[in-house]
């Protein structure tokens, strides 16, 4: 069965592309190119869906972080 998922793509300061699938919490990957990101994300989604037990969301928590070197 074919399923379609939305992938959110960000690029970090080092040029890495980071993809995450909001519909599948915890399903994410990264790559140096968009083409590689698509391949890796298909693999990540497959592994996520084939996991023996689904991941259970236990909550959302806000965490405060002070950046090193920035007062």
Helices and strands as residue ranges (DSSP letters): E 8-11, E 17-20, E 28-31, H 34-50
